[in-house]
Amino acid sequence: MRALLQRVTEAAVRVDGDVIGETGPGLLILVCAMQGDTDATAEKLAAKIAKLRIFTDEAGKMNRSVLDQGGSALVVSQFTLAADTSRGNRPGFSAAAPPAEGERLYGLFAQHLGALGIPVQTGQFGADMKVSLINDGPVTIWMDTDAL
């Protein structure tokens, strides 16, 4: 799986103008399931993100996790994280998991994150979503389970 984490002071996702998910201070997590990902992959990514120390402590050092901060997460599916831009000018997305499997793993990832004690809201898989955020820092972290 691939994820793009953004430390935010707030974030929201809208479908047809209606807010369907939001978070206050915490993380906006854009997630893409890849070909060959499994239930264990989703669990591993959730565990890593929950413990990732990207929030500042009293000394101003990135030394706290979203759990330590009591933060929440907005999890949004984004198959374009699977983009292959190595040929031509149009990205290819064949490395992404098929839609049904991608949706299942996206949901499982969000469930695992919630089970770890992080309040989670989500976007709507496959919808035309409008995401707004205020990036805190800015702090943006790219993660790929192949590198964990």
Order of alpha helices (4+ residues) and beta strands (2+ residues): beta-beta-beta-alpha-beta-beta-alpha-beta-alpha-beta-beta
